[in-house]
Amino acid sequence: MARHEITCEAVEVRTESGICPGLAETQQGEVCTLGARTPEPKGMCIQALNAIHPMALAMKLTDRMDWEKEENQHFDTTCPHGFVTFRISRVRE
């Protein structure tokens, strides 16, 4: 059971247009909340979801980790194609 909701924000898109060239066409600033279901109605890129899933799952099911007690309470990861950097963090309780 998920204990925490996780936010996932596209913090950087490295293209001239600011839109990922993949099928999901992710744009900088898009935010999804990952709870018991994947984000709807627009959702997020399934390949990006696969990339963030391991850390998001760990953050959902565990207490705060040591590195979260410091200034930066998020984790950044890049999508498999290298265009978009996503920032995941716990929803503040």
Secondary structure, 3 states (H helix, E strand, C coil): CCCCCEEEEEEEECCCCCECCCCCCCECCCEEEECCCCCCCCCCCHHHHHHHHHHHHHHHHCCCCHHHHCCCCCEEEECCCCCEEEEEEECCC
